[in-house]
Amino acid sequence: MKKLILGALFVVATITARAQQPNVIFICADDLGYGDVSSYGATRLKTPNIDKLAAKGVRFTNGHCTSATCTPSRYAIMTGQYPWRKNAQILPGDAALIIPTNKLTLPAVFRKAGYTTGVVGKWHLGLGSQTAKNWNAEVKPGPNEVGFDYSFIFPATADRVPTVFMENRHVLGLDDKDPIQVDYTKKVGNDPTGLEHPELLKMQASPNHGHNQTIVNGIGRIGYMTGGTKARWVDEEVSFTFLSKAQAFIRSNSKKPFFLYLAVTEPHVPRMPATIFRGKSGLGYRGDAILQLDWTVGEIMAQLESSGITNNTLIVFSSDNGPVVDDGYADEAVTLLNGHTPAGPLRGGKYSAFEGGTRVPFIVSWPGGIKPGVSDALVCQLDFIASFAKLLQVNVPAGEATDSEEQLDALLGKSRQGRKVLVQQGGAMSLVKDKWKYIEPSPGPAVLKLTNTESGSLGGAQLYNLQTDIGEQQNLAAKYPEKVMELKEALDKVRK
């Protein structure tokens, strides 16, 4: 009898401990706007799978990335540090790794808690210790050196070379007789470029964006590449490949706790959705790519269901920054908007200091641990390290992840109190405190000509009441100079 009681107690303890260790999947979209999802107000297209995820979890109306561009916001996610502290910028495809290998990272938090960790999708945080690297051998340091047990990535973004998949430090499909060479300063090899041979392009590049260098799969890229002909991926198949690798990771780790960072590519350019999604949205390739993204989310949810781990899997769905319509390719995204507003009620978008740059779809779903609802708490991806460390009882060493705040109750929908202060990085630096947003003076252009996006830059200070003016239409700086000074000093304090 004593053995039976002890055994029962052990089972209960094991179940309780496991319940506090949910599997965690972070699905990070690429350039998805606040208004691109139907649960956030989109009417011209429907995203039923993302909506289903929102209905089962907490849908945040004030959820943010740190920055209005990709590399900086992803740096913050991985390190728990504001990216402007390290001057993190959008990286070329041959950049060295910018994530420190000797500091606590988001995947390292899960690894410390006994999780198996994996990354599938876009990386864009650099690889190797220097720009010049041998792509035909082992490339490190990279994801595997900063906390991921498994990695299946492409190095940068879909519009930059090298256009290859990498699995655990190695390029897939290499041919020793056709070595890869990459350069961002001068042309290498004899591959045609979009500048020299526009007749070979199946998608023309927008003027002055730089997408007119080496042609891969009929699309001009940023950067020059030669070799690796058999290793180059086909744009229309990228999402399916990432999905299959993510599903395999889930299946192989379904009996133990895992963390998966699934960095999908939609709706980033070049938008080349699979044939089954083309023309389905009525909004051109950008809308079709969003439908493909929504389908991917549904397939991940289906995989969890078939593996029997839905209830004990926490899914975070968000985007690395706000939306952009024309970002380098003439894909009819502008002409076929048909009344769709990618940023919804927000002003600005990718590259912008306005809310459209950093306020993004932000959903946290955990059927076994979260009560569904809607929250207006101010939450940020920057806080994942401290918050998940709290959930998993992992110590964050002093001096590491210094900007990450523990906001676990807010993320789980148990509290409507989130961050008090958040610094946002776009065309200018800004600070949000309570209902107020301050954008510091900036000499930049008011409108970015290449993307036709309002930058948020202005010669003088800007002050907005986000509670009554989410679209940032009324600058109250002249009316409330004391509030401007208060928030300016708060921004200076965070910087120091």
Wavefront OBJ file of the C-alpha trace (Angstrom):
o trace
v 0.000 0.000 0.000
v 2.822 2.362 0.883
v 4.422 1.755 -2.517
v 1.109 2.469 -4.247
v 0.702 5.745 -2.366
v 4.251 6.806 -3.145
v 3.764 5.879 -6.773
v 0.571 7.897 -6.977
v 2.258 10.876 -5.365
v 5.112 10.604 -7.872
v 2.658 10.573 -10.796
v 0.805 13.628 -9.420
v 4.090 15.459 -8.856
v 5.242 14.600 -12.383
v 1.978 15.812 -13.928
v 2.097 19.027 -11.883
v 5.697 19.706 -12.869
v 4.911 18.989 -16.526
v 1.945 21.367 -16.408
v 4.341 24.121 -15.377
v 6.572 23.216 -18.296
v 4.432 23.694 -21.380
v 5.903 23.235 -24.796
v 6.430 26.706 -26.252
v 6.215 27.699 -29.913
v 6.924 31.249 -31.006
v 5.620 31.851 -34.534
v 7.178 35.071 -35.754
v 5.697 36.515 -38.940
v 7.735 38.820 -41.159
v 6.364 42.325 -41.925
v 2.820 41.419 -40.852
v 0.777 44.456 -39.883
v -1.700 45.110 -37.090
v -4.488 45.314 -39.682
v -3.452 42.244 -41.700
v -5.320 39.787 -39.464
v -9.107 39.505 -39.393
v -9.223 39.158 -35.603
v -7.535 42.577 -35.534
v -10.071 44.136 -37.874
v -9.084 43.103 -41.409
v -12.164 42.742 -43.609
v -10.712 42.361 -47.094
v -9.068 39.049 -46.211
v -9.750 36.384 -43.625
v -7.240 34.596 -41.399
v -9.364 31.867 -39.770
v -6.518 29.880 -38.235
v -4.855 32.872 -36.593
v -8.303 33.961 -35.442
v -8.873 30.521 -33.933
v -5.586 30.839 -32.073
v -6.690 34.252 -30.777
v -10.079 32.902 -29.699
v -8.354 30.249 -27.589
v -5.893 32.629 -25.967
v -5.199 36.252 -25.147
v -5.294 38.740 -28.004
v -3.244 41.793 -27.110
v -4.253 45.140 -28.565
v -1.090 46.844 -27.315
v 1.568 44.248 -28.126
v 4.887 45.376 -29.548
v 8.197 44.446 -31.042
v 11.008 46.822 -30.079
v 11.888 48.051 -33.535
v 10.296 48.833 -36.873
v 12.807 46.671 -38.752
v 13.664 42.985 -38.626
v 17.235 42.426 -37.431
v 16.938 44.853 -34.487
v 13.635 43.411 -33.245
v 14.934 39.838 -33.540
v 18.075 40.830 -31.663
v 15.877 42.070 -28.805
v 13.902 38.820 -28.760
v 17.040 36.713 -28.533
v 18.978 38.858 -26.033
v 16.443 40.737 -23.898
v 18.310 43.930 -24.696
v 17.252 46.994 -26.653
v 19.005 46.635 -30.047
v 20.018 50.279 -30.244
v 22.345 49.698 -27.290
v 24.492 47.614 -29.643
v 23.617 49.601 -32.776
v 21.997 46.517 -34.316
v 21.032 47.297 -37.923
v 19.470 45.376 -40.827
v 22.215 42.940 -41.786
v 23.491 41.877 -45.193
v 23.385 38.167 -45.926
v 27.080 37.639 -45.236
v 27.219 39.401 -41.854
v 28.903 37.898 -38.817
v 26.826 36.695 -35.864
v 25.696 39.600 -33.667
v 24.195 37.521 -30.825
v 26.739 36.958 -28.033
v 27.608 33.317 -27.436
v 28.523 33.844 -23.782
v 25.312 35.508 -22.577
v 21.849 34.269 -21.692
v 19.554 34.068 -24.722
v 15.911 33.118 -25.119
v 16.630 29.534 -26.242
v 19.238 29.198 -23.484
v 16.513 29.911 -20.904
v 14.563 26.911 -22.164
v 17.667 24.751 -22.428
v 18.487 25.507 -18.783
v 15.015 24.256 -17.897
v 15.664 20.956 -19.671
v 13.908 21.781 -22.924
v 14.961 20.696 -26.402
v 15.266 23.861 -28.474
v 14.927 24.438 -32.200
v 14.786 27.247 -34.730
v 13.214 26.874 -38.151
v 12.980 29.673 -40.705
v 14.503 33.082 -41.217
v 17.573 33.873 -39.115
v 18.995 37.258 -40.193
v 21.194 37.674 -37.137
v 24.481 36.863 -38.814
v 26.617 33.738 -39.052
v 30.263 33.048 -38.382
v 32.822 35.251 -36.711
v 33.482 37.473 -39.708
v 32.003 38.632 -43.002
v 34.335 36.545 -45.151
v 33.341 32.928 -44.584
v 33.521 29.576 -46.305
v 29.928 28.608 -47.101
v 31.131 25.201 -48.313
v 32.266 24.047 -44.867
v 30.908 24.232 -41.336
v 29.680 27.781 -40.636
v 29.796 28.828 -37.011
v 29.063 30.413 -34.616
v 25.356 30.592 -35.338
v 22.040 29.441 -33.869
v 23.556 26.269 -32.411
v 26.070 28.337 -30.444
v 23.476 30.633 -28.843
v 21.151 28.012 -27.371
v 19.461 26.065 -30.157
v 19.894 22.292 -30.223
v 18.545 22.147 -33.771
v 18.519 24.740 -36.531
v 17.077 24.766 -40.038
v 17.336 28.263 -41.462
v 18.196 30.445 -44.348
v 20.952 32.906 -43.425
v 19.267 36.285 -43.893
v 16.045 37.150 -45.726
v 14.480 35.845 -48.910
v 15.577 38.884 -50.894
v 19.257 38.484 -49.988
v 21.888 35.961 -51.013
v 22.900 33.287 -50.272
v 19.551 31.706 -51.151
v 20.249 28.369 -49.483
v 18.983 26.311 -46.572
v 21.308 25.540 -43.681
v 20.834 22.725 -41.205
v 23.000 22.676 -38.080
v 25.841 24.788 -39.486
v 25.912 23.266 -42.990
v 24.444 24.336 -46.324
v 22.170 21.634 -47.712
v 22.683 20.213 -51.192
v 26.269 21.337 -51.682
v 28.249 20.148 -54.688
v 32.014 20.159 -54.199
v 32.421 20.949 -57.891
v 30.217 24.032 -57.616
v 31.338 25.922 -54.477
v 29.375 28.884 -53.172
v 30.843 32.361 -53.131
v 29.044 35.423 -51.774
v 29.971 39.097 -51.901
v 28.039 42.268 -51.081
v 30.594 44.714 -52.462
v 31.332 43.421 -55.963
v 30.014 40.933 -58.492
v 31.378 37.394 -58.300
v 31.069 34.713 -60.964
v 29.030 34.920 -64.134
v 25.481 34.631 -62.817
v 23.199 37.156 -64.524
v 21.998 40.138 -62.513
v 18.689 41.922 -62.639
v 20.444 45.131 -63.607
v 22.146 43.568 -66.619
v 19.372 41.189 -67.691
v 15.919 42.469 -66.689
v 14.423 40.278 -69.409
v 15.203 37.222 -67.262
v 13.126 38.439 -64.311
v 9.682 37.003 -63.599
v 9.176 39.809 -61.069
v 10.570 43.260 -61.783
v 12.366 45.151 -59.033
v 11.070 48.505 -57.831
v 13.477 51.339 -58.729
v 16.362 52.130 -56.370
v 15.678 49.333 -53.847
v 18.757 47.288 -54.761
v 16.904 44.118 -55.736
v 18.705 43.979 -59.075
v 21.798 41.956 -58.328
v 22.214 38.166 -58.706
v 19.111 36.521 -60.164
v 17.906 33.373 -58.387
v 14.698 31.628 -59.446
v 13.925 34.511 -61.789
v 14.119 37.092 -59.000
v 16.778 39.742 -58.533
v 18.324 39.723 -55.056
v 20.407 42.001 -52.894
v 24.021 40.848 -53.040
v 26.088 38.751 -55.415
v 26.335 34.978 -55.417
v 27.874 32.323 -57.592
v 27.946 28.539 -57.258
v 25.723 26.315 -55.163
v 23.363 25.849 -58.096
v 21.839 22.628 -56.734
v 21.600 24.063 -53.232
v 19.497 27.107 -54.102
v 15.931 27.004 -52.909
v 12.819 27.783 -54.935
v 10.772 30.611 -53.434
v 7.415 28.905 -53.936
v 8.582 25.934 -51.838
v 10.310 27.737 -48.960
v 7.276 27.915 -46.668
v 6.387 24.275 -47.234
v 9.956 23.264 -46.411
v 10.001 25.260 -43.186
v 6.611 23.852 -42.215
v 7.692 20.254 -42.774
v 10.822 20.770 -40.671
v 8.783 22.382 -37.885
v 6.277 19.528 -37.932
v 9.087 16.977 -37.776
v 10.624 18.798 -34.802
v 7.287 18.747 -32.973
v 6.745 15.048 -33.682
v 10.208 14.023 -32.565
v 9.963 15.990 -29.301
v 6.292 15.478 -28.414
v 7.103 13.339 -25.372
v 9.323 15.931 -23.699
v 9.218 19.713 -23.285
v 10.439 21.679 -26.296
v 10.830 25.270 -27.477
v 10.424 26.004 -31.179
v 11.127 29.377 -32.748
v 9.330 29.236 -36.102
v 10.371 32.322 -38.058
v 8.139 32.245 -41.129
v 8.842 34.482 -44.120
v 5.400 35.836 -44.981
v 4.543 38.461 -46.085
v 8.146 39.687 -46.611
v 9.348 40.240 -50.164
v 9.822 38.658 -52.605
v 6.261 37.426 -52.258
v 6.086 34.150 -54.120
v 3.220 32.147 -52.608
v 2.687 28.567 -53.665
v 0.387 28.022 -56.626
v -2.524 26.870 -54.462
v -2.679 30.299 -52.791
v -2.189 32.511 -55.835
v -5.159 34.697 -56.595
v -7.065 33.489 -53.527
v -7.000 36.763 -51.588
v -7.903 39.179 -54.345
v -5.195 41.446 -52.932
v -2.285 40.301 -55.050
v 0.731 38.278 -53.951
v 0.959 40.055 -50.589
v -2.548 39.037 -49.643
v -1.958 35.528 -50.983
v 1.178 35.266 -48.845
v -0.836 36.172 -45.743
v -3.310 33.393 -46.560
v -0.349 31.025 -46.858
v 0.890 32.195 -43.463
v -2.532 31.593 -41.940
v -2.619 28.094 -43.437
v 0.810 27.390 -41.930
v -0.477 28.362 -38.488
v -3.383 25.977 -38.972
v -1.037 23.137 -39.951
v 1.058 23.688 -36.825
v -2.084 23.574 -34.692
v -3.155 20.375 -36.465
v 0.242 18.818 -35.772
v -0.098 19.571 -32.074
v -3.552 18.010 -32.079
v -2.397 14.839 -33.818
v 0.530 14.599 -31.381
v -1.854 14.930 -28.444
v -0.096 17.955 -26.939
v -2.425 20.861 -27.763
v -3.456 21.554 -24.163
v 0.093 21.690 -22.896
v 1.557 23.818 -25.667
v 1.843 27.579 -25.364
v 1.893 29.374 -28.710
v 2.973 32.966 -29.161
v 2.070 34.499 -32.513
v 3.442 37.909 -33.463
v 5.421 39.825 -36.090
v 8.943 41.209 -36.183
v 7.731 44.670 -37.236
v 4.888 46.488 -38.922
v 3.742 46.222 -42.534
v 5.171 47.511 -45.779
v 3.478 47.250 -49.141
v 6.096 48.287 -51.714
v 9.430 47.016 -50.418
v 11.411 46.360 -53.552
v 9.394 44.403 -56.101
v 6.642 45.358 -58.534
v 4.236 42.643 -57.377
v 1.004 44.666 -57.585
v 0.785 44.864 -53.801
v -0.026 48.573 -54.078
v -2.426 48.475 -57.001
v -4.358 45.493 -55.600
v -4.792 46.702 -52.016
v -8.511 47.106 -52.764
v -9.213 49.028 -49.590
v -7.176 46.758 -47.308
v -5.261 48.687 -44.618
v -2.236 46.639 -43.453
v -1.652 48.798 -40.355
v -5.345 48.995 -39.511
v -6.120 52.168 -37.534
v -2.438 52.863 -36.911
v -0.218 55.430 -38.585
v 3.031 54.435 -40.291
v 4.443 50.943 -40.796
v 7.776 49.244 -41.238
v 10.685 51.709 -40.767
v 8.362 54.150 -38.901
v 8.389 55.666 -35.406
v 4.587 55.735 -35.443
v 2.628 52.886 -33.856
v 2.279 51.075 -37.181
v 5.997 50.309 -36.999
v 6.032 48.373 -33.737
v 2.448 47.663 -32.619
v 1.792 44.272 -34.174
v -0.510 41.259 -33.875
v 0.360 39.640 -30.550
v -1.433 36.475 -29.429
v -0.608 34.097 -26.588
v -2.545 30.821 -26.541
v -2.241 27.973 -24.047
v -5.432 25.901 -23.759
v -4.279 24.247 -20.558
v -3.082 27.388 -18.840
v -4.698 30.550 -20.235
v -8.232 31.839 -20.037
v -9.251 33.335 -23.417
v -9.774 37.063 -23.626
v -8.584 40.408 -24.938
v -6.000 42.522 -23.123
v -4.849 46.108 -23.558
v -1.774 45.560 -21.371
v 1.426 46.994 -22.834
v 3.534 43.941 -23.658
v 6.695 43.516 -25.691
v 8.700 40.668 -27.199
v 11.678 42.105 -25.342
v 10.263 40.589 -22.166
v 10.179 36.951 -23.270
v 13.474 36.075 -21.577
v 12.551 37.378 -18.113
v 8.960 36.150 -18.338
v 9.706 32.609 -19.456
v 12.569 32.436 -16.968
v 9.970 33.176 -14.294
v 7.620 30.496 -15.614
v 10.383 27.886 -15.734
v 12.177 29.040 -12.566
v 15.399 29.796 -14.398
v 17.805 32.343 -12.944
v 18.716 35.341 -15.091
v 22.295 36.342 -14.169
v 22.868 39.924 -13.117
v 23.909 42.128 -16.024
v 22.242 39.945 -18.697
v 18.980 40.519 -20.584
v 19.035 43.873 -18.847
v 16.044 45.418 -20.627
v 13.796 42.357 -20.339
v 11.064 42.768 -17.720
v 9.184 39.930 -16.073
v 5.628 40.287 -17.378
v 4.437 36.693 -17.024
v 1.033 37.506 -15.515
v 0.311 39.999 -18.274
v 1.361 37.545 -21.005
v -0.810 34.813 -19.501
v -3.794 37.159 -19.262
v -3.823 37.121 -15.453
v -3.123 40.846 -15.179
v -4.042 43.890 -17.253
v -0.940 45.645 -15.961
v 1.951 45.346 -18.377
v 4.964 47.528 -18.914
v 5.030 51.044 -17.507
v 7.558 52.296 -20.048
v 8.627 51.078 -23.498
v 11.195 52.572 -25.855
v 10.388 52.121 -29.536
v 12.869 52.341 -32.393
v 11.757 53.509 -35.831
v 12.452 56.509 -38.029
v 13.065 58.292 -34.725
v 13.295 57.112 -31.131
v 10.142 57.248 -29.058
v 8.955 56.391 -25.571
v 5.553 55.207 -24.376
v 4.530 55.740 -20.775
v 1.002 55.115 -19.585
v -1.258 56.562 -22.289
v 1.329 59.000 -23.637
v 3.802 58.611 -26.487
v 6.726 60.939 -27.054
v 8.666 60.961 -30.345
v 11.915 62.865 -30.129
v 12.871 65.429 -32.785
v 14.551 63.914 -35.819
v 15.962 65.523 -38.974
v 14.899 62.673 -41.257
v 12.353 62.959 -44.069
v 8.694 62.881 -43.046
v 7.928 60.313 -45.755
v 10.291 57.559 -46.896
v 10.136 57.794 -50.674
v 11.184 54.219 -51.407
v 8.305 52.692 -49.452
v 5.915 55.676 -49.256
v 5.815 55.234 -45.467
v 5.513 58.032 -42.934
v 8.749 57.856 -40.964
v 7.571 59.636 -37.832
v 10.493 62.026 -38.124
v 9.866 65.702 -37.442
v 12.056 68.662 -36.592
v 10.227 69.185 -33.313
v 8.946 66.969 -30.518
v 5.737 64.975 -30.908
v 3.328 63.951 -28.159
v 0.270 61.758 -28.619
v -2.436 60.476 -26.297
v -2.724 56.868 -27.451
v -5.812 56.278 -25.338
v -7.882 58.706 -27.377
v -5.763 58.975 -30.530
v -4.385 55.568 -31.515
v -3.819 56.890 -35.029
v -1.453 59.618 -33.743
v -3.201 62.391 -35.632
v -3.087 65.182 -33.037
v 0.346 66.331 -31.875
v -0.130 67.674 -28.341
v 3.483 68.693 -27.704
v 2.734 72.411 -27.729
v -0.239 71.952 -25.396
v 1.573 69.838 -22.804
v 5.241 70.959 -22.679
v 5.662 69.579 -19.155
v 4.659 66.104 -20.328
v 7.076 66.393 -23.247
v 9.903 67.229 -20.851
v 8.922 64.401 -18.501
v 8.995 61.794 -21.279
v 12.160 63.224 -22.825
v 13.894 62.826 -19.478
v 12.489 59.307 -19.144
v 13.916 58.397 -22.570
v 17.290 59.852 -21.626
v 17.217 57.834 -18.408
v 16.596 54.554 -20.252
v 19.419 55.373 -22.634
v 21.802 55.822 -19.715
l 1 2 3 4 5 6 7 8 9 10 11 12 13 14 15 16 17 18 19 20 21 22 23 24 25 26 27 28 29 30 31 32 33 34 35 36 37 38 39 40 41 42 43 44 45 46 47 48 49 50 51 52 53 54 55 56 57 58 59 60 61 62 63 64 65 66 67 68 69 70 71 72 73 74 75 76 77 78 79 80 81 82 83 84 85 86 87 88 89 90 91 92 93 94 95 96 97 98 99 100 101 102 103 104 105 106 107 108 109 110 111 112 113 114 115 116 117 118 119 120 121 122 123 124 125 126 127 128 129 130 131 132 133 134 135 136 137 138 139 140 141 142 143 144 145 146 147 148 149 150 151 152 153 154 155 156 157 158 159 160 161 162 163 164 165 166 167 168 169 170 171 172 173 174 175 176 177 178 179 180 181 182 183 184 185 186 187 188 189 190 191 192 193 194 195 196 197 198 199 200 201 202 203 204 205 206 207 208 209 210 211 212 213 214 215 216 217 218 219 220 221 222 223 224 225 226 227 228 229 230 231 232 233 234 235 236 237 238 239 240 241 242 243 244 245 246 247 248 249 250 251 252 253 254 255 256 257 258 259 260 261 262 263 264 265 266 267 268 269 270 271 272 273 274 275 276 277 278 279 280 281 282 283 284 285 286 287 288 289 290 291 292 293 294 295 296 297 298 299 300 301 302 303 304 305 306 307 308 309 310 311 312 313 314 315 316 317 318 319 320 321 322 323 324 325 326 327 328 329 330 331 332 333 334 335 336 337 338 339 340 341 342 343 344 345 346 347 348 349 350 351 352 353 354 355 356 357 358 359 360 361 362 363 364 365 366 367 368 369 370 371 372 373 374 375 376 377 378 379 380 381 382 383 384 385 386 387 388 389 390 391 392 393 394 395 396 397 398 399 400 401 402 403 404 405 406 407 408 409 410 411 412 413 414 415 416 417 418 419 420 421 422 423 424 425 426 427 428 429 430 431 432 433 434 435 436 437 438 439 440 441 442 443 444 445 446 447 448 449 450 451 452 453 454 455 456 457 458 459 460 461 462 463 464 465 466 467 468 469 470 471 472 473 474 475 476 477 478 479 480 481 482 483 484 485 486 487 488 489 490 491 492 493 494 495 496
